[in-house]
Amino acid sequence: MSATWTSVEQPYFNPELDLAGTPDRIGTIAGRAVVLDLKSGPPAPWHGIQLAAYDLLVPLPHRRRRIGLYLNANGDLARMRDYRASADYVIAHTLCTHKETTS
């Protein structure tokens, strides 16, 4: 499975969503568009939302595969997780477009 990275720890800003972030990797794996994040801790529920937000930073006509690579304390790969929940995009978009109101 070969990977080609077009972006490595490149900061992005999407003015339409007022969203900024620095995805660890954006590119392709085996010809499929991906956004990948390296994690030093265990998987958390918000990781899928974070990866969806990273995907929204650099829009494509389709969604990228979202992958979390979880590393052991010594830096070795411990686990790979695919995030597939479409609700992650709804939550990420809602967080970006939510405007606080003051009373």
Secondary structure, 3 states (H helix, E strand, C coil): CCEEEEEECCCEEECCCCEEECCCEEEEECCEEEEEEEECCCCCCCHHHHHHHHHHHCCCCCCCEEEEEEECCCCCEEEEEEECCCHHHHHHHHHHHCCCCCC
